[in-house]
Amino acid sequence: MLRCTVKFCGGCNPRYDRGEAYQTVRTSLADVASFSYPEDGVHYDVLLIIRGCTGCPYLYEEIDADHRVIMDSADGIPEAIETIRQFA
């Protein structure tokens, strides 16, 4: 089971419901991944970065994760799911 965490951008220009997108990803990957919010000192297999638009460059490098998957639109949900599934 993959250990995953999630970070949301600041939401200054959201173009879709990021919370709903996160729930879709979590539900779709329930068989291969467990998600939690980041904790200091914890290593993660995947950090899912959910941005509201394409303008945010921040990668949350302070979070220890083997892989970073960036989603910046609702259209990116299937790709994010498939990418994370490939790490399992």
Biopython code that builds the backbone (N, CA, C, O; Angstrom):
import numpy as np
from Bio.PDB.StructureBuilder import StructureBuilder

atoms = [
    (1, "MET", "N", (0.858, -1.180, 0.000)),
    (1, "MET", "CA", (0.000, 0.000, 0.000)),
    (1, "MET", "C", (0.899, 1.236, 0.000)),
    (1, "MET", "O", (1.785, 1.375, 0.843)),
    (2, "LEU", "N", (0.656, 2.125, -0.953)),
    (2, "LEU", "CA", (1.411, 3.365, -1.029)),
    (2, "LEU", "C", (1.012, 4.301, 0.102)),
    (2, "LEU", "O", (-0.161, 4.401, 0.461)),
    (3, "ARG", "N", (1.998, 4.975, 0.650)),
    (3, "ARG", "CA", (1.735, 5.993, 1.665)),
    (3, "ARG", "C", (1.762, 7.339, 0.949)),
    (3, "ARG", "O", (2.809, 7.767, 0.465)),
    (4, "CYS", "N", (0.624, 7.998, 0.884)),
    (4, "CYS", "CA", (0.492, 9.239, 0.124)),
    (4, "CYS", "C", (0.051, 10.382, 1.028)),
    (4, "CYS", "O", (-0.600, 10.184, 2.054)),
    (5, "THR", "N", (0.430, 11.579, 0.609)),
    (5, "THR", "CA", (-0.017, 12.784, 1.288)),
    (5, "THR", "C", (-0.466, 13.784, 0.233)),
    (5, "THR", "O", (-0.203, 13.606, -0.956)),
    (6, "VAL", "N", (-1.132, 14.817, 0.669)),
    (6, "VAL", "CA", (-1.692, 15.798, -0.272)),
    (6, "VAL", "C", (-1.433, 17.206, 0.239)),
    (6, "VAL", "O", (-1.478, 17.466, 1.441)),
    (7, "LYS", "N", (-1.162, 18.111, -0.697)),
    (7, "LYS", "CA", (-1.081, 19.532, -0.387)),
    (7, "LYS", "C", (-1.911, 20.278, -1.418)),
    (7, "LYS", "O", (-1.877, 19.968, -2.609)),
    (8, "PHE", "N", (-2.648, 21.255, -0.948)),
    (8, "PHE", "CA", (-3.433, 22.126, -1.813)),
    (8, "PHE", "C", (-2.697, 23.454, -1.925)),
    (8, "PHE", "O", (-2.116, 23.925, -0.948)),
    (9, "CYS", "N", (-2.717, 24.058, -3.102)),
    (9, "CYS", "CA", (-2.155, 25.394, -3.247)),
    (9, "CYS", "C", (-3.003, 26.363, -2.423)),
    (9, "CYS", "O", (-3.986, 25.969, -1.797)),
    (10, "GLY", "N", (-2.611, 27.615, -2.435)),
    (10, "GLY", "CA", (-3.325, 28.614, -1.644)),
    (10, "GLY", "C", (-4.725, 28.909, -2.116)),
    (10, "GLY", "O", (-5.502, 29.526, -1.387)),
    (11, "GLY", "N", (-5.067, 28.487, -3.317)),
    (11, "GLY", "CA", (-6.424, 28.661, -3.800)),
    (11, "GLY", "C", (-6.763, 30.072, -4.245)),
    (11, "GLY", "O", (-7.926, 30.475, -4.213)),
    (12, "CYS", "N", (-5.742, 30.831, -4.663)),
    (12, "CYS", "CA", (-6.010, 32.212, -5.057)),
    (12, "CYS", "C", (-6.796, 32.297, -6.367)),
    (12, "CYS", "O", (-7.461, 33.302, -6.620)),
    (13, "ASN", "N", (-6.727, 31.266, -7.194)),
    (13, "ASN", "CA", (-7.408, 31.312, -8.486)),
    (13, "ASN", "C", (-7.977, 29.935, -8.841)),
    (13, "ASN", "O", (-7.685, 29.417, -9.919)),
    (14, "PRO", "N", (-8.783, 29.331, -7.958)),
    (14, "PRO", "CA", (-9.278, 27.982, -8.244)),
    (14, "PRO", "C", (-10.269, 27.959, -9.403)),
    (14, "PRO", "O", (-11.177, 28.786, -9.486)),
    (15, "ARG", "N", (-10.071, 27.002, -10.284)),
    (15, "ARG", "CA", (-10.945, 26.881, -11.455)),
    (15, "ARG", "C", (-11.786, 25.608, -11.412)),
    (15, "ARG", "O", (-12.509, 25.303, -12.360)),
    (16, "TYR", "N", (-11.689, 24.875, -10.319)),
    (16, "TYR", "CA", (-12.477, 23.665, -10.147)),
    (16, "TYR", "C", (-12.529, 23.357, -8.660)),
    (16, "TYR", "O", (-11.791, 23.956, -7.877)),
    (17, "ASP", "N", (-13.388, 22.435, -8.265)),
    (17, "ASP", "CA", (-13.539, 22.067, -6.856)),
    (17, "ASP", "C", (-12.415, 21.110, -6.485)),
    (17, "ASP", "O", (-12.490, 19.912, -6.757)),
    (18, "ARG", "N", (-11.386, 21.644, -5.869)),
    (18, "ARG", "CA", (-10.201, 20.837, -5.535)),
    (18, "ARG", "C", (-10.497, 19.776, -4.482)),
    (18, "ARG", "O", (-9.922, 18.689, -4.520)),
    (19, "GLY", "N", (-11.384, 20.081, -3.546)),
    (19, "GLY", "CA", (-11.751, 19.096, -2.533)),
    (19, "GLY", "C", (-12.457, 17.903, -3.145)),
    (19, "GLY", "O", (-12.196, 16.758, -2.777)),
    (20, "GLU", "N", (-13.343, 18.172, -4.070)),
    (20, "GLU", "CA", (-14.037, 17.089, -4.770)),
    (20, "GLU", "C", (-13.057, 16.270, -5.608)),
    (20, "GLU", "O", (-13.163, 15.045, -5.675)),
    (21, "ALA", "N", (-12.109, 16.948, -6.241)),
    (21, "ALA", "CA", (-11.093, 16.242, -7.032)),
    (21, "ALA", "C", (-10.268, 15.316, -6.139)),
    (21, "ALA", "O", (-9.974, 14.183, -6.521)),
    (22, "TYR", "N", (-9.893, 15.796, -4.948)),
    (22, "TYR", "CA", (-9.134, 14.975, -4.005)),
    (22, "TYR", "C", (-9.934, 13.738, -3.590)),
    (22, "TYR", "O", (-9.383, 12.639, -3.529)),
    (23, "GLN", "N", (-11.212, 13.906, -3.309)),
    (23, "GLN", "CA", (-12.041, 12.761, -2.935)),
    (23, "GLN", "C", (-12.120, 11.741, -4.071)),
    (23, "GLN", "O", (-12.113, 10.536, -3.819)),
    (24, "THR", "N", (-12.195, 12.204, -5.296)),
    (24, "THR", "CA", (-12.233, 11.300, -6.444)),
    (24, "THR", "C", (-10.948, 10.500, -6.543)),
    (24, "THR", "O", (-10.979, 9.290, -6.768)),
    (25, "VAL", "N", (-9.817, 11.174, -6.377)),
    (25, "VAL", "CA", (-8.520, 10.482, -6.433)),
    (25, "VAL", "C", (-8.412, 9.474, -5.298)),
    (25, "VAL", "O", (-8.041, 8.323, -5.527)),
    (26, "ARG", "N", (-8.731, 9.888, -4.082)),
    (26, "ARG", "CA", (-8.658, 8.981, -2.921)),
    (26, "ARG", "C", (-9.517, 7.737, -3.118)),
    (26, "ARG", "O", (-9.064, 6.616, -2.890)),
    (27, "THR", "N", (-10.741, 7.943, -3.538)),
    (27, "THR", "CA", (-11.666, 6.826, -3.723)),
    (27, "THR", "C", (-11.171, 5.885, -4.818)),
    (27, "THR", "O", (-11.233, 4.665, -4.668)),
    (28, "SER", "N", (-10.690, 6.442, -5.896)),
    (28, "SER", "CA", (-10.219, 5.631, -7.026)),
    (28, "SER", "C", (-8.984, 4.816, -6.695)),
    (28, "SER", "O", (-8.741, 3.777, -7.309)),
    (29, "LEU", "N", (-8.204, 5.276, -5.734)),
    (29, "LEU", "CA", (-6.953, 4.592, -5.384)),
    (29, "LEU", "C", (-7.014, 3.853, -4.057)),
    (29, "LEU", "O", (-5.978, 3.432, -3.541)),
    (30, "ALA", "N", (-8.193, 3.688, -3.502)),
    (30, "ALA", "CA", (-8.329, 3.075, -2.175)),
    (30, "ALA", "C", (-7.727, 1.680, -2.098)),
    (30, "ALA", "O", (-7.353, 1.230, -1.015)),
    (31, "ASP", "N", (-7.630, 0.993, -3.222)),
    (31, "ASP", "CA", (-7.081, -0.365, -3.210)),
    (31, "ASP", "C", (-5.550, -0.395, -3.200)),
    (31, "ASP", "O", (-4.960, -1.437, -2.912)),
    (32, "VAL", "N", (-4.894, 0.740, -3.512)),
    (32, "VAL", "CA", (-3.424, 0.733, -3.597)),
    (32, "VAL", "C", (-2.758, 1.838, -2.790)),
    (32, "VAL", "O", (-1.536, 1.830, -2.638)),
    (33, "ALA", "N", (-3.526, 2.785, -2.272)),
    (33, "ALA", "CA", (-2.905, 3.930, -1.598)),
    (33, "ALA", "C", (-3.734, 4.401, -0.415)),
    (33, "ALA", "O", (-4.964, 4.383, -0.446)),
    (34, "SER", "N", (-3.033, 4.822, 0.625)),
    (34, "SER", "CA", (-3.694, 5.477, 1.747)),
    (34, "SER", "C", (-3.199, 6.913, 1.791)),
    (34, "SER", "O", (-2.003, 7.169, 1.647)),
    (35, "PHE", "N", (-4.120, 7.850, 1.990)),
    (35, "PHE", "CA", (-3.805, 9.270, 1.988)),
    (35, "PHE", "C", (-3.960, 9.844, 3.388)),
    (35, "PHE", "O", (-4.836, 9.439, 4.152)),
    (36, "SER", "N", (-3.097, 10.790, 3.705)),
    (36, "SER", "CA", (-3.207, 11.556, 4.937)),
    (36, "SER", "C", (-2.639, 12.938, 4.666)),
    (36, "SER", "O", (-2.009, 13.170, 3.634)),
    (37, "TYR", "N", (-2.866, 13.850, 5.593)),
    (37, "TYR", "CA", (-2.250, 15.163, 5.470)),
    (37, "TYR", "C", (-0.811, 15.049, 5.951)),
    (37, "TYR", "O", (-0.520, 14.201, 6.794)),
    (38, "PRO", "N", (0.098, 15.875, 5.443)),
    (38, "PRO", "CA", (1.523, 15.726, 5.765)),
    (38, "PRO", "C", (1.837, 15.986, 7.231)),
    (38, "PRO", "O", (1.247, 16.845, 7.886)),
    (39, "GLU", "N", (2.791, 15.203, 7.709)),
    (39, "GLU", "CA", (3.299, 15.352, 9.071)),
    (39, "GLU", "C", (4.805, 15.532, 8.994)),
    (39, "GLU", "O", (5.467, 14.914, 8.160)),
    (40, "ASP", "N", (5.346, 16.376, 9.858)),
    (40, "ASP", "CA", (6.795, 16.590, 9.893)),
    (40, "ASP", "C", (7.522, 15.287, 10.188)),
    (40, "ASP", "O", (7.098, 14.508, 11.041)),
    (41, "GLY", "N", (8.623, 15.056, 9.472)),
    (41, "GLY", "CA", (9.466, 13.913, 9.733)),
    (41, "GLY", "C", (8.967, 12.594, 9.176)),
    (41, "GLY", "O", (9.580, 11.557, 9.426)),
    (42, "VAL", "N", (7.874, 12.601, 8.431)),
    (42, "VAL", "CA", (7.317, 11.370, 7.871)),
    (42, "VAL", "C", (7.682, 11.292, 6.389)),
    (42, "VAL", "O", (7.587, 12.285, 5.667)),
    (43, "HIS", "N", (8.095, 10.123, 5.948)),
    (43, "HIS", "CA", (8.422, 9.884, 4.547)),
    (43, "HIS", "C", (7.187, 9.332, 3.827)),
    (43, "HIS", "O", (6.483, 8.467, 4.347)),
    (44, "TYR", "N", (6.940, 9.852, 2.620)),
    (44, "TYR", "CA", (5.799, 9.418, 1.823)),
    (44, "TYR", "C", (6.280, 8.871, 0.480)),
    (44, "TYR", "O", (7.311, 9.288, -0.048)),
    (45, "ASP", "N", (5.516, 7.941, -0.047)),
    (45, "ASP", "CA", (5.791, 7.453, -1.391)),
    (45, "ASP", "C", (5.406, 8.495, -2.430)),
    (45, "ASP", "O", (6.124, 8.702, -3.408)),
    (46, "VAL", "N", (4.258, 9.155, -2.212)),
    (46, "VAL", "CA", (3.731, 10.113, -3.180)),
    (46, "VAL", "C", (3.188, 11.343, -2.468)),
    (46, "VAL", "O", (2.485, 11.245, -1.462)),
    (47, "LEU", "N", (3.532, 12.504, -3.017)),
    (47, "LEU", "CA", (2.912, 13.761, -2.618)),
    (47, "LEU", "C", (2.051, 14.210, -3.783)),
    (47, "LEU", "O", (2.564, 14.476, -4.870)),
    (48, "LEU", "N", (0.751, 14.297, -3.567)),
    (48, "LEU", "CA", (-0.180, 14.800, -4.568)),
    (48, "LEU", "C", (-0.367, 16.291, -4.315)),
    (48, "LEU", "O", (-0.838, 16.697, -3.252)),
    (49, "ILE", "N", (0.007, 17.102, -5.303)),
    (49, "ILE", "CA", (-0.127, 18.548, -5.198)),
    (49, "ILE", "C", (-1.333, 18.953, -6.040)),
    (49, "ILE", "O", (-1.343, 18.782, -7.259)),
    (50, "ILE", "N", (-2.345, 19.493, -5.369)),
    (50, "ILE", "CA", (-3.567, 19.882, -6.063)),
    (50, "ILE", "C", (-3.604, 21.403, -6.142)),
    (50, "ILE", "O", (-3.804, 22.100, -5.147)),
    (51, "ARG", "N", (-3.403, 21.887, -7.359)),
    (51, "ARG", "CA", (-3.389, 23.325, -7.613)),
    (51, "ARG", "C", (-4.715, 23.752, -8.211)),
    (51, "ARG", "O", (-5.414, 22.953, -8.835)),
    (52, "GLY", "N", (-5.052, 25.010, -8.018)),
    (52, "GLY", "CA", (-6.289, 25.539, -8.581)),
    (52, "GLY", "C", (-6.127, 26.050, -9.996)),
    (52, "GLY", "O", (-7.113, 26.266, -10.701)),
    (53, "CYS", "N", (-4.873, 26.247, -10.418)),
    (53, "CYS", "CA", (-4.595, 26.756, -11.755)),
    (53, "CYS", "C", (-3.172, 26.351, -12.132)),
    (53, "CYS", "O", (-2.527, 25.603, -11.398)),
    (54, "THR", "N", (-2.692, 26.826, -13.241)),
    (54, "THR", "CA", (-1.350, 26.471, -13.696)),
    (54, "THR", "C", (-0.283, 27.459, -13.236)),
    (54, "THR", "O", (0.888, 27.284, -13.570)),
    (55, "GLY", "N", (-0.647, 28.474, -12.492)),
    (55, "GLY", "CA", (0.293, 29.528, -12.133)),
    (55, "GLY", "C", (1.153, 29.274, -10.910)),
    (55, "GLY", "O", (2.147, 29.976, -10.724)),
    (56, "CYS", "N", (0.831, 28.330, -10.088)),
    (56, "CYS", "CA", (1.560, 28.096, -8.836)),
    (56, "CYS", "C", (2.764, 27.188, -9.079)),
    (56, "CYS", "O", (2.589, 26.049, -9.514)),
    (57, "PRO", "N", (3.980, 27.663, -8.809)),
    (57, "PRO", "CA", (5.162, 26.845, -9.061)),
    (57, "PRO", "C", (5.636, 26.033, -7.844)),
    (57, "PRO", "O", (6.569, 25.241, -7.971)),
    (58, "TYR", "N", (5.024, 26.211, -6.691)),
    (58, "TYR", "CA", (5.530, 25.640, -5.441)),
    (58, "TYR", "C", (5.419, 24.115, -5.432)),
    (58, "TYR", "O", (4.365, 23.565, -5.750)),
    (59, "LEU", "N", (6.521, 23.426, -5.065)),
    (59, "LEU", "CA", (6.558, 21.962, -5.061)),
    (59, "LEU", "C", (6.592, 21.368, -3.655)),
    (59, "LEU", "O", (6.715, 20.152, -3.509)),
    (60, "TYR", "N", (6.488, 22.184, -2.635)),
    (60, "TYR", "CA", (6.469, 21.698, -1.243)),
    (60, "TYR", "C", (7.658, 20.774, -0.981)),
    (60, "TYR", "O", (7.499, 19.648, -0.510)),
    (61, "GLU", "N", (8.848, 21.278, -1.295)),
    (61, "GLU", "CA", (10.068, 20.480, -1.174)),
    (61, "GLU", "C", (10.402, 20.106, 0.258)),
    (61, "GLU", "O", (11.228, 19.221, 0.484)),
    (62, "GLU", "N", (9.778, 20.760, 1.228)),
    (62, "GLU", "CA", (10.015, 20.403, 2.623)),
    (62, "GLU", "C", (9.338, 19.087, 2.998)),
    (62, "GLU", "O", (9.610, 18.539, 4.066)),
    (63, "ILE", "N", (8.481, 18.585, 2.156)),
    (63, "ILE", "CA", (7.814, 17.305, 2.401)),
    (63, "ILE", "C", (8.626, 16.202, 1.750)),
    (63, "ILE", "O", (8.915, 16.260, 0.555)),
    (64, "ASP", "N", (8.992, 15.203, 2.528)),
    (64, "ASP", "CA", (9.815, 14.090, 2.075)),
    (64, "ASP", "C", (8.948, 13.073, 1.332)),
    (64, "ASP", "O", (8.177, 12.333, 1.943)),
    (65, "ALA", "N", (9.088, 13.048, 0.009)),
    (65, "ALA", "CA", (8.302, 12.119, -0.808)),
    (65, "ALA", "C", (9.137, 11.657, -1.997)),
    (65, "ALA", "O", (9.904, 12.428, -2.573)),
    (66, "ASP", "N", (8.973, 10.389, -2.352)),
    (66, "ASP", "CA", (9.695, 9.836, -3.502)),
    (66, "ASP", "C", (9.206, 10.427, -4.816)),
    (66, "ASP", "O", (9.999, 10.637, -5.734)),
    (67, "HIS", "N", (7.915, 10.693, -4.915)),
    (67, "HIS", "CA", (7.308, 11.175, -6.159)),
    (67, "HIS", "C", (6.372, 12.332, -5.863)),
    (67, "HIS", "O", (5.716, 12.372, -4.822)),
    (68, "ARG", "N", (6.323, 13.278, -6.802)),
    (68, "ARG", "CA", (5.386, 14.393, -6.741)),
    (68, "ARG", "C", (4.492, 14.325, -7.960)),
    (68, "ARG", "O", (4.974, 14.270, -9.092)),
    (69, "VAL", "N", (3.196, 14.328, -7.732)),
    (69, "VAL", "CA", (2.213, 14.302, -8.809)),
    (69, "VAL", "C", (1.431, 15.602, -8.716)),
    (69, "VAL", "O", (0.847, 15.915, -7.679)),
    (70, "ILE", "N", (1.426, 16.355, -9.806)),
    (70, "ILE", "CA", (0.780, 17.672, -9.816)),
    (70, "ILE", "C", (-0.497, 17.611, -10.629)),
    (70, "ILE", "O", (-0.511, 17.124, -11.760)),
    (71, "MET", "N", (-1.559, 18.110, -10.041)),
    (71, "MET", "CA", (-2.849, 18.175, -10.715)),
    (71, "MET", "C", (-3.303, 19.636, -10.670)),
    (71, "MET", "O", (-3.399, 20.221, -9.591)),
    (72, "ASP", "N", (-3.585, 20.232, -11.842)),
    (72, "ASP", "CA", (-3.975, 21.630, -11.849)),
    (72, "ASP", "C", (-5.310, 21.895, -12.543)),
    (72, "ASP", "O", (-5.657, 23.040, -12.832)),
    (73, "SER", "N", (-6.048, 20.821, -12.805)),
    (73, "SER", "CA", (-7.390, 20.986, -13.368)),
    (73, "SER", "C", (-8.177, 19.700, -13.144)),
    (73, "SER", "O", (-7.602, 18.649, -12.860)),
    (74, "ALA", "N", (-9.475, 19.794, -13.273)),
    (74, "ALA", "CA", (-10.307, 18.590, -13.146)),
    (74, "ALA", "C", (-9.984, 17.600, -14.257)),
    (74, "ALA", "O", (-10.112, 16.390, -14.071)),
    (75, "ASP", "N", (-9.566, 18.110, -15.408)),
    (75, "ASP", "CA", (-9.187, 17.229, -16.515)),
    (75, "ASP", "C", (-7.970, 16.368, -16.180)),
    (75, "ASP", "O", (-7.743, 15.340, -16.818)),
    (76, "GLY", "N", (-7.187, 16.782, -15.183)),
    (76, "GLY", "CA", (-5.993, 16.052, -14.803)),
    (76, "GLY", "C", (-6.227, 14.913, -13.824)),
    (76, "GLY", "O", (-5.286, 14.202, -13.473)),
    (77, "ILE", "N", (-7.461, 14.727, -13.379)),
    (77, "ILE", "CA", (-7.755, 13.681, -12.395)),
    (77, "ILE", "C", (-7.399, 12.292, -12.920)),
    (77, "ILE", "O", (-6.693, 11.560, -12.226)),
    (78, "PRO", "N", (-7.854, 11.893, -14.114)),
    (78, "PRO", "CA", (-7.514, 10.543, -14.581)),
    (78, "PRO", "C", (-6.007, 10.307, -14.696)),
    (78, "PRO", "O", (-5.517, 9.228, -14.365)),
    (79, "GLU", "N", (-5.282, 11.315, -15.164)),
    (79, "GLU", "CA", (-3.831, 11.173, -15.298)),
    (79, "GLU", "C", (-3.158, 11.042, -13.936)),
    (79, "GLU", "O", (-2.238, 10.239, -13.776)),
    (80, "ALA", "N", (-3.603, 11.817, -12.962)),
    (80, "ALA", "CA", (-3.045, 11.722, -11.612)),
    (80, "ALA", "C", (-3.297, 10.332, -11.024)),
    (80, "ALA", "O", (-2.406, 9.744, -10.412)),
    (81, "ILE", "N", (-4.494, 9.819, -11.209)),
    (81, "ILE", "CA", (-4.830, 8.481, -10.704)),
    (81, "ILE", "C", (-3.934, 7.432, -11.356)),
    (81, "ILE", "O", (-3.368, 6.581, -10.670)),
    (82, "GLU", "N", (-3.807, 7.491, -12.666)),
    (82, "GLU", "CA", (-2.992, 6.509, -13.390)),
    (82, "GLU", "C", (-1.525, 6.607, -12.991)),
    (82, "GLU", "O", (-0.864, 5.583, -12.816)),
    (83, "THR", "N", (-1.015, 7.809, -12.847)),
    (83, "THR", "CA", (0.385, 7.989, -12.458)),
    (83, "THR", "C", (0.646, 7.396, -11.078)),
    (83, "THR", "O", (1.621, 6.667, -10.893)),
    (84, "ILE", "N", (-0.205, 7.698, -10.121)),
    (84, "ILE", "CA", (-0.020, 7.156, -8.760)),
    (84, "ILE", "C", (-0.177, 5.644, -8.790)),
    (84, "ILE", "O", (0.582, 4.943, -8.120)),
    (85, "ARG", "N", (-1.113, 5.131, -9.526)),
    (85, "ARG", "CA", (-1.318, 3.687, -9.604)),
    (85, "ARG", "C", (-0.048, 2.980, -10.136)),
    (85, "ARG", "O", (0.250, 1.857, -9.730)),
    (86, "GLN", "N", (0.678, 3.628, -11.022)),
    (86, "GLN", "CA", (1.903, 3.036, -11.577)),
    (86, "GLN", "C", (2.999, 2.873, -10.526)),
    (86, "GLN", "O", (3.885, 2.033, -10.684)),
    (87, "PHE", "N", (2.947, 3.666, -9.459)),
    (87, "PHE", "CA", (3.947, 3.566, -8.401)),
    (87, "PHE", "C", (3.685, 2.389, -7.451)),
    (87, "PHE", "O", (4.567, 2.001, -6.685)),
    (88, "ALA", "N", (2.500, 1.836, -7.500)),
    (88, "ALA", "CA", (2.126, 0.751, -6.569)),
    (88, "ALA", "C", (2.838, -0.546, -6.924)),
    (88, "ALA", "O", (2.645, -1.559, -6.252)),
]
sb = StructureBuilder()
sb.init_structure("model")
sb.init_model(0)
sb.init_chain("A")
sb.init_seg("    ")
for serial, (resi, resn, name, xyz) in enumerate(atoms, 1):
    if name == "N":
        sb.init_residue(resn, " ", resi, " ")
    sb.init_atom(name, np.array(xyz, "f"), 0.0, 1.0, " ", f" {name:<3s}", serial, name[0])
structure = sb.get_structure()
